[in-house]
Amino acid sequence: MVKQGKLLIEKYFEEQTFVQSNIETFNHFIDVELQAIIDENQDIEPTIIPHNVDKFKISLDKIWIEKPQITEADGSKREILPIEARLRKITYAAPCFIELSSHINDVQRESFVTQIGNIPIMLKSKYCLLNKLSKDDLIAHGEDPNDPGGYFIINGTEKALIHIEDLAANTFLVDHIGAGVSEYVGKMFSEAGSFKIPHTIERMKDGIFYLTFTRVKRMPVIMVLKALGMTKDQDIMKAISGDREFDEVLMNLYEFVDIKNVEDAMDKVAKRIGITQSKEIRIERMGEILDKYLIPHIGIDSELRLMKAQNLCKMIKKFIMVANKELKPDDKDHYMNKRLKSSGDLLADLFRVNLKVLIGDLLYNFQRIVKRGKFPSIKVIIRDKLLTSRIYSSMATGNWVGGRKGISQRMQRMNFLDMMSHLQRVVSPLSASQENFKARELHSTHLGRLCPIETPEGTNIGLRKNLAMLAAVSKYSDETEIIRSLKNMGLDVAK
């Protein structure tokens, strides 16, 4: 039996490494996420355009990266290996190219390829020059043949991006608060692209259900449902539960029975959040808020409003069932309700925010030249150093987007086990100064996923953890494929 176990472990490590899932997230970031971020920001339309032009836009078409390179002082470019980056105190990064085109009155004027910056490359990833080299070749290139990779070299320093443990996005969780205005509170973080919007459902002492998201603070849910197009009380009741009637819902419907159509509902919601313009503008702005900021992971098109209303109804049903003790409150510490953000996800967040900064700079430069009466070529107005310097800065200091600190850490090389431990680290975003006893405790769902022993002493105990030795973080799966498979198995989406 021991012999078979040893053989299995040997075979496992012939194909896998401890940091395999981290490397895969980086590969996914380069192969898929980069292009998805470009598609999110595809059309850039300046507000100030030359007076003889009716319509002008700059289009971001395609993005790709090449192998890691260095540009010498004389301007020559050549490939660089990690050992040279360490010794010369430079960054092991690859040039990132983008194809842009400008359109005047919907006719393409110019199209060209430009470098928009350098992206640090993870060692042993698909784009690293050490990828798939044999042990002898690694030794010849000055590398440790047993080094697992999974880290970056920034200004000659080895930097590891730690895993961030966070609550699962797009999942509605109902918690028992006990004290406060609402005994139970339902929360969900709706995440889509650059949006991450918290949604809260509460039931006040008056029995009315209230929804909070962005600017919309404690708005009666029934008003929001009617503003989304679900105006009939019967439809709301059916959407919440087709087989039974909840008295709590009847009470809410009775309270807002005077709202008969979508326009009235939108107008009332707009007035309550303090939009004071004329009725047409109020309704238009309210429509924008509902499309963009209410459950954006479903979509931001106005055709999806009814689907958003149906999802809100499902949330209300779950909330009522938990409040009536028919369902148990959700356990926030259960690992099913957690997600790990690895290097690829963290870099995607960083790139998304900094691309917006680059686009803002591009627009500023374009409009400044247009004001002088000239029509600039987009080759002149794009600054490639901007993106590079901002990404390098975050990776060197560890200060990330969203105010997070300590994401990028200097890799510990005291010994091999210390290095492996650092690459497997998982950090919770909770404050170390607060007494989150539940979050610090060992949960049964940590078994086989997190190490039950390795955690620091003191204030960070239980907040800084390490992945178990054979733990692998599962990859993102495309939901459209899953829905297609479920439909083939007989799922009726209308229900």
NUZALUM-467474 format. One record per residue (C-alpha): residue number from 0; z, y, x; residue in three letters. Coordinates in pm, 1 decimal. Layout:
N
{NUM {Z Y X} ala}
...
END
This chain:
495
{0 {0.0 0.0 0.0} met}
{1 {91.8 239.9 283.2} val}
{2 {-238.6 155.5 453.3} lys}
{3 {-437.3 239.8 137.5} gln}
{4 {-248.4 568.0 89.9} gly}
{5 {-317.8 668.6 449.5} lys}
{6 {-687.3 584.1 408.5} leu}
{7 {-710.8 787.4 86.3} leu}
{8 {-549.8 1093.4 249.0} ile}
{9 {-780.1 1063.8 553.8} glu}
{10 {-1086.4 1044.1 326.4} lys}
{11 {-961.2 1341.4 121.7} tyr}
{12 {-932.5 1560.4 433.5} phe}
{13 {-1276.1 1455.0 561.7} glu}
{14 {-1424.5 1644.2 264.8} glu}
{15 {-1151.7 1899.1 179.9} gln}
{16 {-925.9 2142.4 364.4} thr}
{17 {-597.5 2303.9 257.8} phe}
{18 {-779.1 2631.7 188.2} val}
{19 {-1094.2 2488.4 26.6} gln}
{20 {-1036.6 2650.8 -314.6} ser}
{21 {-978.7 2991.5 -151.7} asn}
{22 {-1307.8 2961.9 41.6} ile}
{23 {-1486.6 2860.9 -281.1} glu}
{24 {-1362.5 3174.8 -461.4} thr}
{25 {-1503.7 3388.1 -177.1} phe}
{26 {-1839.2 3205.6 -203.0} asn}
{27 {-1835.0 3263.1 -581.3} his}
{28 {-1766.1 3635.8 -522.3} phe}
{29 {-2069.9 3670.2 -294.1} ile}
{30 {-2305.5 3445.8 -495.2} asp}
{31 {-2216.4 3546.7 -853.2} val}
{32 {-1962.2 3829.9 -883.5} glu}
{33 {-2146.0 4083.8 -662.7} leu}
{34 {-2457.0 4071.5 -881.0} gln}
{35 {-2245.0 4076.8 -1200.4} ala}
{36 {-2069.1 4396.6 -1081.1} ile}
{37 {-2409.5 4555.9 -1004.3} ile}
{38 {-2535.1 4456.7 -1353.6} asp}
{39 {-2227.2 4622.8 -1511.2} glu}
{40 {-2322.7 4952.3 -1340.2} asn}
{41 {-2699.9 4905.8 -1350.9} gln}
{42 {-2818.3 5239.5 -1492.3} asp}
{43 {-2692.9 5566.5 -1343.6} ile}
{44 {-2792.2 5874.1 -1544.8} glu}
{45 {-2716.5 6218.0 -1391.6} pro}
{46 {-2614.4 6492.2 -1637.3} thr}
{47 {-2800.0 6762.2 -1438.0} ile}
{48 {-3169.7 6682.0 -1392.8} ile}
{49 {-3470.5 6898.4 -1289.4} pro}
{50 {-3589.5 7120.6 -1579.0} his}
{51 {-3942.9 6976.6 -1577.2} asn}
{52 {-3813.2 6620.6 -1635.2} val}
{53 {-3704.7 6485.9 -1977.9} asp}
{54 {-3534.6 6166.7 -1865.6} lys}
{55 {-3418.2 6048.7 -1524.6} phe}
{56 {-3217.0 5745.1 -1416.4} lys}
{57 {-3135.8 5555.0 -1099.7} ile}
{58 {-3133.1 5178.6 -1140.9} ser}
{59 {-2934.7 4931.2 -925.3} leu}
{60 {-3142.3 4614.2 -929.7} asp}
{61 {-3042.7 4347.6 -680.5} lys}
{62 {-2771.2 4293.1 -418.5} ile}
{63 {-2738.1 4044.2 -132.9} trp}
{64 {-2568.8 4003.3 203.4} ile}
{65 {-2689.0 3864.7 537.1} glu}
{66 {-2512.2 3684.6 821.8} lys}
{67 {-2233.8 3869.0 1012.2} pro}
{68 {-2382.2 4131.3 1245.8} gln}
{69 {-2281.8 4399.7 1492.0} ile}
{70 {-2464.3 4724.8 1566.7} thr}
{71 {-2425.3 4816.0 1934.1} glu}
{72 {-2402.3 5171.8 2070.6} ala}
{73 {-2778.2 5174.8 2147.1} asp}
{74 {-2859.5 5088.5 1780.2} gly}
{75 {-2955.6 4726.0 1843.5} ser}
{76 {-2831.0 4462.9 1594.0} lys}
{77 {-2735.7 4103.7 1661.3} arg}
{78 {-2525.7 3825.0 1510.4} glu}
{79 {-2157.8 3817.0 1603.2} ile}
{80 {-1912.9 3526.0 1627.0} leu}
{81 {-1544.2 3549.0 1523.9} pro}
{82 {-1415.7 3509.4 1881.7} ile}
{83 {-1608.4 3820.9 1991.6} glu}
{84 {-1471.5 4018.6 1692.7} ala}
{85 {-1117.0 3922.3 1796.0} arg}
{86 {-1163.7 4012.0 2163.2} leu}
{87 {-1350.5 4340.2 2103.0} arg}
{88 {-1114.5 4451.2 1822.4} lys}
{89 {-1395.1 4485.1 1567.0} ile}
{90 {-1444.3 4361.5 1208.4} thr}
{91 {-1621.0 4033.1 1135.5} tyr}
{92 {-1845.7 4159.1 856.0} ala}
{93 {-2195.8 4119.7 717.0} ala}
{94 {-2433.7 4397.8 607.0} pro}
{95 {-2472.6 4432.1 230.3} cys}
{96 {-2812.3 4543.8 96.3} phe}
{97 {-2908.3 4676.9 -243.8} ile}
{98 {-3244.5 4738.1 -408.8} glu}
{99 {-3258.0 5070.7 -594.4} leu}
{100 {-3526.9 5232.6 -804.5} ser}
{101 {-3556.3 5574.3 -969.1} ser}
{102 {-3724.8 5621.5 -1307.2} his}
{103 {-3869.9 5949.8 -1437.9} ile}
{104 {-3943.7 5947.3 -1814.0} asn}
{105 {-3912.5 5562.9 -1803.0} asp}
{106 {-4179.9 5536.6 -1530.7} val}
{107 {-4069.5 5397.5 -1192.8} gln}
{108 {-4102.7 5662.2 -924.1} arg}
{109 {-3968.7 5498.0 -608.3} glu}
{110 {-3811.5 5168.3 -515.1} ser}
{111 {-3654.4 5081.9 -183.8} phe}
{112 {-3391.4 4864.4 -13.5} val}
{113 {-3091.8 5023.8 157.9} thr}
{114 {-2769.5 4907.1 319.5} gln}
{115 {-2469.8 5018.6 112.3} ile}
{116 {-2203.5 4895.6 350.9} gly}
{117 {-2049.7 4598.4 528.8} asn}
{118 {-1843.1 4328.6 358.1} ile}
{119 {-1582.0 4137.0 564.8} pro}
{120 {-1667.5 3767.3 581.2} ile}
{121 {-1412.7 3489.9 535.3} met}
{122 {-1408.2 3242.0 822.4} leu}
{123 {-1558.2 2898.3 741.2} lys}
{124 {-1715.0 3031.9 417.6} ser}
{125 {-2082.6 2980.9 327.2} lys}
{126 {-2184.2 3306.1 501.5} tyr}
{127 {-1976.6 3251.8 818.1} cys}
{128 {-2161.5 3142.8 1134.3} leu}
{129 {-1898.5 2870.1 1189.3} leu}
{130 {-1978.8 2701.5 856.8} asn}
{131 {-2057.8 2329.4 888.4} lys}
{132 {-2035.3 2328.1 1271.3} leu}
{133 {-1909.9 2007.3 1436.5} ser}
{134 {-1581.0 1999.7 1631.9} lys}
{135 {-1769.0 2009.0 1964.4} asp}
{136 {-1976.2 2310.3 1855.4} asp}
{137 {-1659.7 2493.1 1740.9} leu}
{138 {-1498.8 2434.5 2081.2} ile}
{139 {-1818.2 2561.9 2250.5} ala}
{140 {-1793.6 2880.4 2038.6} his}
{141 {-1432.1 2935.5 2150.3} gly}
{142 {-1272.4 2825.1 1820.9} glu}
{143 {-989.2 2586.9 1744.6} asp}
{144 {-1160.2 2281.3 1584.4} pro}
{145 {-858.0 2231.5 1352.5} asn}
{146 {-848.9 2592.7 1230.8} asp}
{147 {-901.0 2581.8 851.4} pro}
{148 {-1050.0 2932.5 812.0} gly}
{149 {-982.5 3112.2 483.1} gly}
{150 {-891.9 3443.9 647.3} tyr}
{151 {-1070.2 3760.8 769.0} phe}
{152 {-1091.4 3951.6 1097.1} ile}
{153 {-1039.8 4326.1 1046.4} ile}
{154 {-1045.6 4546.0 1360.8} asn}
{155 {-971.6 4234.4 1569.1} gly}
{156 {-664.4 4140.7 1359.4} thr}
{157 {-656.9 3821.3 1154.2} glu}
{158 {-580.5 3910.6 792.5} lys}
{159 {-500.2 3671.7 507.3} ala}
{160 {-537.3 3772.5 141.6} leu}
{161 {-247.6 3619.7 -46.1} ile}
{162 {-277.7 3461.8 -390.6} his}
{163 {-149.9 3678.8 -674.2} ile}
{164 {15.4 3505.9 -968.7} glu}
{165 {-38.9 3687.7 -1297.0} asp}
{166 {-15.9 3622.9 -1670.8} leu}
{167 {-335.5 3474.0 -1812.8} ala}
{168 {-572.7 3739.2 -1944.1} ala}
{169 {-730.8 3715.2 -2293.2} asn}
{170 {-445.9 3492.3 -2415.8} thr}
{171 {-217.4 3601.3 -2700.7} phe}
{172 {147.2 3518.3 -2623.2} leu}
{173 {433.6 3572.8 -2869.4} val}
{174 {779.4 3623.5 -2722.2} asp}
{175 {1125.6 3646.5 -2881.5} his}
{176 {1280.4 3978.7 -2777.4} ile}
{177 {1583.6 3975.4 -3010.3} gly}
{178 {1702.5 4332.7 -2959.1} ala}
{179 {1481.2 4635.6 -3021.7} gly}
{180 {1257.7 4760.6 -3302.3} val}
{181 {1074.3 4427.6 -3336.6} ser}
{182 {1246.6 4087.7 -3301.6} glu}
{183 {922.2 3921.3 -3189.7} tyr}
{184 {645.5 4084.1 -2982.9} val}
{185 {293.6 3947.9 -2935.0} gly}
{186 {113.4 4058.1 -2617.7} lys}
{187 {-232.5 4006.9 -2473.9} met}
{188 {-417.1 4152.9 -2174.4} phe}
{189 {-783.7 4181.4 -2266.3} ser}
{190 {-992.0 4172.8 -1948.2} glu}
{191 {-1363.4 4247.3 -1923.8} ala}
{192 {-1526.0 4384.9 -1608.2} gly}
{193 {-1327.7 4689.0 -1498.4} ser}
{194 {-1123.2 4696.1 -1822.2} phe}
{195 {-778.5 4536.3 -1839.7} lys}
{196 {-619.7 4660.0 -2160.2} ile}
{197 {-276.2 4554.2 -2289.8} pro}
{198 {-257.8 4483.7 -2663.8} his}
{199 {75.3 4455.8 -2847.3} thr}
{200 {148.2 4337.4 -3203.3} ile}
{201 {492.2 4412.8 -3350.5} glu}
{202 {656.9 4383.8 -3691.7} arg}
{203 {893.1 4670.3 -3762.8} met}
{204 {1197.1 4670.7 -3989.0} lys}
{205 {973.4 4787.4 -4279.4} asp}
{206 {777.0 4459.6 -4255.1} gly}
{207 {451.0 4630.3 -4150.4} ile}
{208 {250.2 4483.9 -3860.1} phe}
{209 {159.7 4740.0 -3593.4} tyr}
{210 {-101.4 4718.0 -3315.7} leu}
{211 {-88.7 4913.1 -2987.9} thr}
{212 {-375.1 4944.9 -2736.5} phe}
{213 {-472.4 5237.0 -2502.0} thr}
{214 {-446.4 5565.6 -2697.6} arg}
{215 {-380.0 5388.1 -3026.4} val}
{216 {-1.9 5366.0 -3048.8} lys}
{217 {166.7 5157.6 -3323.8} arg}
{218 {-119.5 5160.7 -3572.4} met}
{219 {-86.9 4943.7 -3886.8} pro}
{220 {-300.0 4633.0 -3826.1} val}
{221 {-443.8 4635.2 -4181.3} ile}
{222 {-587.5 4985.2 -4119.3} met}
{223 {-751.7 4864.1 -3797.1} val}
{224 {-894.3 4554.2 -3973.6} leu}
{225 {-1044.6 4775.4 -4247.1} lys}
{226 {-1185.8 5014.1 -3983.5} ala}
{227 {-1354.9 4711.3 -3820.2} leu}
{228 {-1536.2 4632.8 -4145.4} gly}
{229 {-1303.9 4379.0 -4312.3} met}
{230 {-1239.3 4595.4 -4620.2} thr}
{231 {-1171.8 4330.9 -4888.1} lys}
{232 {-808.3 4217.6 -4914.9} asp}
{233 {-925.0 3868.9 -5008.5} gln}
{234 {-1131.5 3842.9 -4685.1} asp}
{235 {-831.2 3951.6 -4473.4} ile}
{236 {-608.6 3694.4 -4644.6} met}
{237 {-868.4 3419.9 -4593.9} lys}
{238 {-924.7 3513.3 -4227.0} ala}
{239 {-550.1 3493.6 -4156.1} ile}
{240 {-510.3 3158.0 -4331.2} ser}
{241 {-755.6 2971.8 -4551.0} gly}
{242 {-506.2 2717.7 -4687.3} asp}
{243 {-195.9 2926.6 -4768.6} arg}
{244 {-85.4 3278.8 -4856.0} glu}
{245 {170.5 3455.4 -4640.0} phe}
{246 {404.9 3690.4 -4828.7} asp}
{247 {426.9 3910.7 -4515.6} glu}
{248 {50.6 3974.1 -4532.5} val}
{249 {53.5 4046.0 -4908.8} leu}
{250 {315.3 4313.5 -4847.8} met}
{251 {99.3 4473.6 -4576.2} asn}
{252 {-212.3 4461.5 -4796.4} leu}
{253 {-22.9 4622.2 -5087.8} tyr}
{254 {89.3 4908.3 -4858.7} glu}
{255 {-270.9 5003.3 -4769.5} phe}
{256 {-447.7 4909.7 -5096.4} val}
{257 {-584.9 5265.9 -5136.5} asp}
{258 {-816.0 5229.4 -4831.2} ile}
{259 {-1140.5 5103.1 -4985.9} lys}
{260 {-1412.5 5151.2 -4720.5} asn}
{261 {-1472.1 5156.2 -4343.3} val}
{262 {-1515.5 5534.6 -4319.3} glu}
{263 {-1180.3 5608.3 -4488.3} asp}
{264 {-1003.4 5357.5 -4263.4} ala}
{265 {-1164.4 5500.2 -3946.8} met}
{266 {-1081.1 5855.7 -4052.5} asp}
{267 {-715.8 5770.3 -4120.5} lys}
{268 {-677.7 5586.4 -3787.7} val}
{269 {-846.7 5878.8 -3602.7} ala}
{270 {-610.9 6131.9 -3767.5} lys}
{271 {-306.3 5924.6 -3675.3} arg}
{272 {-401.3 5917.1 -3305.4} ile}
{273 {-460.1 6293.9 -3303.5} gly}
{274 {-840.6 6336.6 -3309.7} ile}
{275 {-876.9 6676.4 -3479.6} thr}
{276 {-1253.3 6748.6 -3487.9} gln}
{277 {-1478.0 6731.7 -3796.5} ser}
{278 {-1491.4 6406.9 -3997.0} lys}
{279 {-1828.6 6288.6 -3851.6} glu}
{280 {-1709.4 6336.3 -3490.9} ile}
{281 {-1373.1 6175.9 -3574.7} arg}
{282 {-1543.1 5862.6 -3709.0} ile}
{283 {-1788.8 5849.9 -3416.2} glu}
{284 {-1511.4 5877.5 -3155.3} arg}
{285 {-1296.9 5621.7 -3337.3} met}
{286 {-1594.7 5382.4 -3339.2} gly}
{287 {-1626.3 5425.5 -2960.5} glu}
{288 {-1254.6 5353.3 -2907.9} ile}
{289 {-1273.2 5037.2 -3123.3} leu}
{290 {-1587.4 4911.5 -2946.6} asp}
{291 {-1480.6 4986.9 -2589.3} lys}
{292 {-1104.3 4939.5 -2581.4} tyr}
{293 {-1014.3 4696.0 -2861.2} leu}
{294 {-1033.0 4335.8 -2733.8} ile}
{295 {-1318.0 4423.2 -2488.4} pro}
{296 {-1345.7 4063.9 -2359.8} his}
{297 {-1520.5 3972.4 -2688.1} ile}
{298 {-1780.2 4243.7 -2618.2} gly}
{299 {-1832.3 4618.8 -2646.8} ile}
{300 {-2117.7 4621.5 -2901.7} asp}
{301 {-2058.0 4753.9 -3253.8} ser}
{302 {-2210.1 4431.6 -3402.1} glu}
{303 {-1902.7 4241.1 -3277.2} leu}
{304 {-1650.8 4438.1 -3486.4} arg}
{305 {-1612.5 4163.7 -3749.8} leu}
{306 {-1551.6 3905.3 -3478.2} met}
{307 {-1279.7 4131.6 -3335.2} lys}
{308 {-1124.6 4157.6 -3684.7} ala}
{309 {-1123.6 3775.3 -3715.9} gln}
{310 {-951.0 3744.8 -3377.5} asn}
{311 {-686.7 3998.3 -3483.2} leu}
{312 {-627.3 3789.4 -3799.2} cys}
{313 {-570.6 3477.2 -3586.1} lys}
{314 {-318.6 3672.1 -3377.5} met}
{315 {-131.9 3783.7 -3692.1} ile}
{316 {-119.2 3421.8 -3815.5} lys}
{317 {28.7 3302.6 -3485.9} lys}
{318 {278.4 3592.2 -3486.9} phe}
{319 {396.6 3508.3 -3842.6} ile}
{320 {427.9 3136.0 -3766.2} met}
{321 {638.2 3207.3 -3455.0} val}
{322 {854.0 3461.8 -3647.2} ala}
{323 {906.6 3201.0 -3925.7} asn}
{324 {1005.2 2944.0 -3659.2} lys}
{325 {709.6 2717.0 -3750.1} glu}
{326 {586.9 2750.7 -3391.4} leu}
{327 {789.1 2792.3 -3072.9} lys}
{328 {765.0 3125.0 -2882.7} pro}
{329 {530.8 3107.0 -2581.6} asp}
{330 {685.9 3031.7 -2244.4} asp}
{331 {563.8 3297.5 -1998.2} lys}
{332 {679.8 3084.4 -1703.6} asp}
{333 {473.2 2781.2 -1809.8} his}
{334 {191.3 2750.8 -1556.2} tyr}
{335 {-60.9 2707.5 -1836.7} met}
{336 {-1.1 3077.9 -1914.5} asn}
{337 {-48.6 3186.5 -1551.1} lys}
{338 {-360.1 3249.7 -1342.9} arg}
{339 {-393.4 3276.3 -965.7} leu}
{340 {-607.7 3552.5 -819.8} lys}
{341 {-749.5 3429.8 -490.3} ser}
{342 {-947.0 3613.5 -220.3} ser}
{343 {-1273.6 3620.4 -418.8} gly}
{344 {-1110.9 3770.9 -730.8} asp}
{345 {-919.4 4030.2 -527.6} leu}
{346 {-1233.2 4134.9 -338.1} leu}
{347 {-1425.3 4159.5 -667.0} ala}
{348 {-1159.6 4405.0 -799.2} asp}
{349 {-1182.4 4605.9 -476.0} leu}
{350 {-1563.5 4612.2 -472.2} phe}
{351 {-1586.2 4706.6 -842.6} arg}
{352 {-1362.0 5012.8 -803.5} val}
{353 {-1523.3 5128.4 -478.3} asn}
{354 {-1877.4 5086.3 -614.3} leu}
{355 {-1777.9 5331.2 -889.7} lys}
{356 {-1664.5 5575.4 -617.0} val}
{357 {-2001.6 5530.6 -439.8} leu}
{358 {-2190.3 5593.5 -766.6} ile}
{359 {-1978.7 5906.2 -829.5} gly}
{360 {-2059.9 6032.4 -479.2} asp}
{361 {-2431.2 5956.1 -529.5} leu}
{362 {-2433.9 6151.9 -858.6} leu}
{363 {-2248.8 6445.7 -700.6} tyr}
{364 {-2496.7 6465.5 -409.6} asn}
{365 {-2797.7 6436.2 -644.2} phe}
{366 {-2675.8 6706.5 -883.7} gln}
{367 {-2579.4 6940.7 -598.9} arg}
{368 {-2934.7 6928.0 -456.9} ile}
{369 {-3092.8 6961.7 -805.3} val}
{370 {-2891.1 7281.7 -861.2} lys}
{371 {-3065.2 7428.1 -555.3} arg}
{372 {-3400.2 7369.2 -725.7} gly}
{373 {-3505.2 7064.7 -519.9} lys}
{374 {-3577.8 6707.7 -631.4} phe}
{375 {-3413.1 6474.4 -376.9} pro}
{376 {-3519.5 6123.0 -285.1} ser}
{377 {-3237.2 5875.6 -346.2} ile}
{378 {-3271.3 5763.8 18.0} lys}
{379 {-3113.2 6095.4 120.3} val}
{380 {-2817.4 6096.5 -121.0} ile}
{381 {-2664.2 5748.7 -66.6} ile}
{382 {-2385.6 5722.8 192.1} arg}
{383 {-2343.6 5370.4 326.0} asp}
{384 {-2029.1 5447.9 531.3} lys}
{385 {-1826.6 5535.1 218.4} leu}
{386 {-1802.4 5182.9 70.4} leu}
{387 {-1743.5 5022.1 412.0} thr}
{388 {-1462.7 5256.7 512.4} ser}
{389 {-1280.7 5216.2 178.9} arg}
{390 {-1301.3 4832.7 185.1} ile}
{391 {-1191.3 4819.2 551.6} tyr}
{392 {-903.7 5057.1 477.4} ser}
{393 {-769.4 4840.4 191.3} ser}
{394 {-801.2 4522.4 396.5} met}
{395 {-635.0 4680.8 701.0} ala}
{396 {-339.6 4837.4 515.5} thr}
{397 {-297.6 4586.4 228.4} gly}
{398 {-294.7 4869.8 -29.6} asn}
{399 {-511.6 4742.1 -314.4} trp}
{400 {-658.4 4888.2 -632.1} val}
{401 {-414.6 4915.3 -922.9} gly}
{402 {-134.4 5034.2 -693.5} gly}
{403 {-63.6 4688.2 -550.6} arg}
{404 {72.2 4671.3 -195.2} lys}
{405 {87.6 4395.8 64.5} gly}
{406 {-216.1 4203.3 -63.1} ile}
{407 {-373.3 4178.9 282.7} ser}
{408 {-124.9 4056.5 544.7} gln}
{409 {-145.9 3999.7 918.6} arg}
{410 {-169.1 3624.0 956.6} met}
{411 {131.7 3457.8 1115.0} gln}
{412 {43.2 3241.5 1415.4} arg}
{413 {390.8 3133.9 1529.9} met}
{414 {276.6 2772.3 1496.6} asn}
{415 {20.3 2571.8 1298.1} phe}
{416 {254.7 2503.0 1004.8} leu}
{417 {347.8 2870.7 981.1} asp}
{418 {-20.9 2962.1 961.1} met}
{419 {-87.6 2697.9 692.3} met}
{420 {212.9 2822.1 495.0} ser}
{421 {84.7 3181.8 507.9} his}
{422 {-261.4 3083.0 382.2} leu}
{423 {-100.2 2898.8 88.1} gln}
{424 {128.5 3184.8 -18.7} arg}
{425 {156.0 3287.1 -385.0} val}
{426 {316.8 3618.5 -478.7} val}
{427 {434.7 3727.8 -822.6} ser}
{428 {380.5 4096.7 -916.0} pro}
{429 {734.1 4125.2 -1062.2} leu}
{430 {975.6 4370.2 -900.0} ser}
{431 {1215.3 4213.0 -648.3} ala}
{432 {1492.6 4454.3 -749.0} ser}
{433 {1510.9 4329.8 -1111.6} gln}
{434 {1705.1 4022.5 -1218.9} glu}
{435 {1419.1 3812.1 -1355.9} asn}
{436 {1620.1 3488.4 -1354.6} phe}
{437 {1369.9 3294.0 -1563.7} lys}
{438 {1078.3 3391.6 -1338.0} ala}
{439 {1269.3 3285.2 -1025.8} arg}
{440 {1369.2 2941.7 -1156.1} glu}
{441 {1181.8 2624.7 -1075.5} leu}
{442 {972.5 2528.4 -1380.6} his}
{443 {871.3 2171.0 -1460.1} ser}
{444 {502.6 2275.0 -1461.7} thr}
{445 {527.8 2368.1 -1089.6} his}
{446 {527.8 1995.4 -1006.6} leu}
{447 {231.2 1916.2 -781.6} gly}
{448 {114.2 2278.0 -794.5} arg}
{449 {383.7 2472.7 -608.7} leu}
{450 {622.3 2366.4 -334.4} cys}
{451 {973.4 2328.4 -483.8} pro}
{452 {1146.5 2403.5 -151.0} ile}
{453 {957.2 2677.1 30.5} glu}
{454 {1065.0 3019.2 -91.6} thr}
{455 {1251.4 3295.5 98.3} pro}
{456 {1622.7 3373.7 74.7} glu}
{457 {1744.0 3696.1 -85.6} gly}
{458 {1571.6 3927.5 -333.1} thr}
{459 {1229.4 3759.5 -310.5} asn}
{460 {1359.4 3411.3 -393.5} ile}
{461 {1131.1 3251.3 -652.6} gly}
{462 {892.5 3547.7 -653.8} leu}
{463 {725.4 3446.2 -329.0} arg}
{464 {615.2 3085.4 -344.9} lys}
{465 {371.4 2850.1 -172.2} asn}
{466 {106.7 2617.0 -308.3} leu}
{467 {178.1 2246.3 -276.6} ala}
{468 {-5.7 2080.1 14.1} met}
{469 {-272.4 1907.6 -195.7} leu}
{470 {-290.7 2173.9 -469.2} ala}
{471 {-638.4 2308.1 -544.9} ala}
{472 {-707.0 2611.1 -762.7} val}
{473 {-971.2 2524.7 -1023.1} ser}
{474 {-1282.6 2741.2 -1032.0} lys}
{475 {-1389.5 2977.6 -1308.5} tyr}
{476 {-1593.6 2795.1 -1572.8} ser}
{477 {-1856.0 2963.9 -1786.7} asp}
{478 {-1738.0 2972.3 -2149.4} glu}
{479 {-2094.5 2972.4 -2290.5} thr}
{480 {-2144.2 2620.5 -2147.0} glu}
{481 {-1816.4 2502.2 -2305.1} ile}
{482 {-1907.5 2654.8 -2645.5} ile}
{483 {-2250.8 2487.4 -2628.9} arg}
{484 {-2088.3 2149.8 -2557.7} ser}
{485 {-1839.1 2198.1 -2843.7} leu}
{486 {-2122.1 2289.8 -3083.3} lys}
{487 {-2305.2 1969.8 -2985.9} asn}
{488 {-1985.8 1779.2 -3068.5} met}
{489 {-1982.3 1934.7 -3418.4} gly}
{490 {-1786.6 2262.8 -3383.8} leu}
{491 {-1852.7 2502.9 -3672.0} asp}
{492 {-1824.5 2857.2 -3526.5} val}
{493 {-1818.5 3021.7 -3870.6} ala}
{494 {-1468.9 2883.6 -3929.7} lys}
END
